[in-house]
Amino acid sequence: MNNRYGTLASWVYNLDKPVGRSFGDVEYYLERLAGSGPVLEPAVGNGRFFVPMLEAGFDIWGFDPSEEMLDYCRAVCAERSLDVARVSRGTFEDFSHERRFAAIVVPLGSFQLITDMAAARSALRRFFEHLEPEGRLMIDLDVIEGFLGEGGRVRSWTTGDGDLLTLTDTRGSTDYVAQTTVTHLRYELWKGTKLADTEMELFSLRWWGVEEFAMALREAGFTDVVASADYRYGQAPTKGCGSISFEARRPK
């Protein structure tokens, strides 16, 4: 299944991107959201971003399609005496909340897990409907350079028990018309010299042009669209930047 984030994949993610690890996004959104009302984080994952925001006093809620990822998020929340009920299972396509939010934040490229254009447009419209009037949608996108290349890397992590987790990525396909890549991810758990478990996932992503995504936001009803490079609000994206953060507003 595409973008499943199963047992080993979630374990690797949690070791590689533990709760509190920032890529510049946590500090950026702490500042951008200062004084805001309730916040929603789709694709909350293991709580890397969610938990620091909750600890900072934000009225933040989140969802994720992977129960394995949510298990990590809930465990950290429980350890830190935070409200476990603030996270639930849901997808971009079917999430629903009775409340409306002052902001919806999708950090670190998670929106690019949606590879179908119609589904992406539907998700943007769903975000729009879940925002209060003048509420803000904030989405980070990776630049195209991060999608290109043949893959073939092998990475490894040591578990708390001293075992070895490895990840081998192999590029399956790149569709320049659909602007998508599919990567084969092979996760392996090694206990000593013996392979104890293995897991294969297909990891699919879509890249966007800056103006293309700005147009998609406006088509969904958003106004005041601003694209910023490398977590510097208002700094226009240029060749060589590492990430692009979009901010848009639902009008009154």
N, C-alpha and C positions, 0 to 999 in steps of 0.2 A: 504494500500500500504506500502511496506517495505521502511523504511528510508525516509519518505515523508517530515518531518519537516513542518507540517502544521501551522495553526495560533497559537494555544496554545503551541505547541512544540517549535516554533520559539520564542515565547514570553518568555517561561521558559529559553531557551538557552540564550537569550539576558540578562535576569536577572542574570543567574548563571555565564555566561562567557561574561561579557560586554567588549566592545572595550577597548583594552589596558591591559586587565588582562593577565598576563604571567604565564606560568607554567615552566619557564626557557627557553622556546623556543624562545621568542622574543629577549632576550639578546644574546642567542646563535647564531641565524641567522643574527642578526645585525653585529656580529663579523665575521661570516663565509662568509657573502656576501659583506663585505666592499670592495668598489671599483669595484663591478661587474656591468655588463650591465643590460639590461632589465630582469625582473623577472616575472614569472607567478605563481599565486597561484590557483590551482584547489580547488573546494569546499571551496570558500572564506567565506561562511556563513555570519555572521553579521558584519564581518570586524574586529573581535577581533585581529587578527594578521596583516591583510592587512593594516589597517589604521595607526598603529604605523610605519610600514615600509614605507608607503607613506609619512608620516610626517617627517621621517628621511631622505627623499630625494631620495629614491629608485624609479626607473622607473618600478613600479610594476603594473601588470594587474591581474584580477581575474575573475572567473566565478563560478556559483553555480546553481544547478537544482531547488532550492526552491525560488520562487518569494517572499515568506514571509520573508525568511532570507535576501534576497537581498534588500528588502525594508528597513530593519534596517541598512544595510551597506550603502545604498545610502543616507539615512537620516543623518547619522553621517558625511558622506563625505560632504553633502550640508551644514550642520551646521558649519563645519570647513573649508569651502571654498576650498574643495578638488575636484578633477575632478571626477564627478559621472560617466562619460562615461567609466571609466577604469574598471568597473565591468559589467558583462553581464550574461545572462542565458545560461547555457550549462551543459553538463554531461561529466563524464569520457569517455563515449562511443562516443560522437559526437562532442566534442569541436573542434574548428578549428580557427587558427590565421594565418594571412598572414605573420606576422613577426616570426622570430626565437628568442629564449631566451637564455640568458647566464646562467640562472638557473631556475629550476622549483622546487617549495617547496610545500610539502603537510604535514603540521604540525599536531601534536596531534592525530594521528591515523585515519585520515579521509579516507585514502586509504583502510582501513579494512572494509569500508562500501561495498566494492565490494566483494561479497561472492562467485561468480562463478570464478573458476580458469581460464577458457578460457578468460573471460572478463577482469580479472586482467592482464593476459599476454598481451592482446590487448591494455589495457591502458598503460602499460609500454612501449610498442612499439610506441604508439602514443606520449608519452612523448619524447621518443628518437627522433622521427621525428621532434618535435617542438623545439629541442635544437640546438644551434649553435655548430659547431665543437669545442670540448673541453668544451662544456657547461656541467653544473652539475645538476643532479637530486638529491633532498634531500627529504627523506620520513621518517616520524616518525611512529613507530609501538608500540602499547601497548603489554606488555608481556602476556603470557598465563594466569598467575595468576589473571589478571583482568577480565578474561572471565568466570572463574569458580564460583561456588556458586549458590544458589537457588533464589536469589533476594528477593523480598518481602518488599523492603524498601518503606517508604512513606516520601517524602521530600516536603517542602513548601517554598513559596516565597511571600512577600507582594508587591503588585503592587504600582505604584505611586498614585493611587486613594485610597489606603488602602484596596483593596480587596485581597483575598487569592487565590493563584495558588498552586495546589498540583500535585504531580507526584507519581504514584504508579507503581513500576516495578515488574513484575512477570516473572520468567523464563519459556518460553514456551517449548524450546527444546535445547538440546546440542548434536551435531553430531560430535563424536570424529574422525570419518573417514574423513568427509568433513572439519573438523576443523572449525565448525561454531556454533554460538549460535543464537537463536531467542528469543527476550524478548518482552513481551506485556507491552506497556507503556500506562497508562491511565492518561490523563491530565484532571484536573477539575478546573473551575473558580467558586469561591464562593463569592457571595455578601451577606454579613451578614451570615445568616443561610441558605440561599437558593442557590442551585446549578444553576448557570446562563448558563454554557456551559460545554461541555465535549468533549473529543477527544481521540480516540484510535489509536495507531500506533504500527506496528510491526517493531522492531528494530533488524536488522540482521547484524552480524559482523563475520569476519573470522580472526583467528589467524594464524601466520606464525612462523616457526622455523627460527633461524638466518641464518643457512646455506641454508635452502630452499629458503629464499627470496634473498640471495646473488646469488644463482644459477639462479633464475628467472631474476634478473637484467642482469646477464651475457648472458643469452639466448636472452634477448632483444637487446643485442649489447653493453651493457655498460662495461666499464673497471674501474680499480682502485677503486673497491668497498671497502668501509670502514664502519664498524658497530661500533657505539659508544654508550656507556651507559650513561643515565641521563645527556645528554647535556654536556658531556666532550669529546671533539673530540679525537679519538684514544684510548679511554679507552674501553677495550674489555667488552662486556656484560657478566655478570655472574648472577648466581641465586640470586634473591633478588633485582635486579635493577628494576626501575620503568618504564623506557621507553628505546627504542632503536632507534637511528637515523642512517639511512643509507645515505651514500653519494656515488655517482657513476658518472662517466664521460663518455660523448660521445667522442669517439676518433676523431682525425682529419680526 
